[in-house]
Structures are given as structure tokens and as C-alpha cells.
Amino acid sequence: MDFATLALTWKPNQFLVLPAGFQARAKAHLVSPSFAKPPEQVLDALKRIALAEPRTALLADDRAKRRLSLVQKSKTFRFPDYIDVEAVPLSGGQTALAIYSRARFGIRDFGVNRARVERWLAALKRELA
């Protein structure tokens, strides 16, 4: 997955977070906060937060590219939502995240992808504060 060339679909069942000033084809739904930690530490913390949630599994952990791929299945029907994350180093030792969370099936997600990403970012802010 390439965040720079990602094209969002017309479906409302997706949520995109990008760092401020990130050169991308798609317009982010939310600007990523920055963290005063190195990319590896931010990814490790986010991975712990994500995997602590029910029905969440790690699909890939590519440290060379500072990327994670995860899946979280819905409680009732076990529909998969895919989440891709990339840690983006910023100046001054800061790190921001690019996150794309989307439903695999259907059109609407009732705000689940947005809520997940915002919940994970809030937990990450608390953990890395």
C-alpha cells in the first residue's frame, strides 16, 4: 500500500489519517498528531494498542518500511476491516502516522473505521506522553 498514491473510493466506509504536509493524492479525513519518539517506538506502541483489542490480528510488520498491516473483524458478522499504518519521521525527532482503515465489504460502516483510528490515536497519545 502506498499512501502517496492512494485513491479513496466513493464509499463512506473508510478513514484516512496523514501527517501535515504529506504529499498524497488523497485528502486526509484527519491530520495525524506528532509524537516525540522515534518511528520504531511509535509503531511498537500502536501495535500493542491494536492487538490488545478483540478480533484484531497482525498481517504484516515491515520494519524496513516502518509499516504495519492489521485486520480487525466485526463482532457480530466477523466482517474484516483492514488497517495499514506507516510511521513517518518528521524533523526534530518527531514521528507522525499515516493510517488507512477501511471495510472490506459493504458500503457503510456506521463510523467504525473512524472511531477505531481515533481510539487508537488517543491511546497512543496517552502511552507516549
Disulfide bonds with the S-S distance in Angstrom:
none
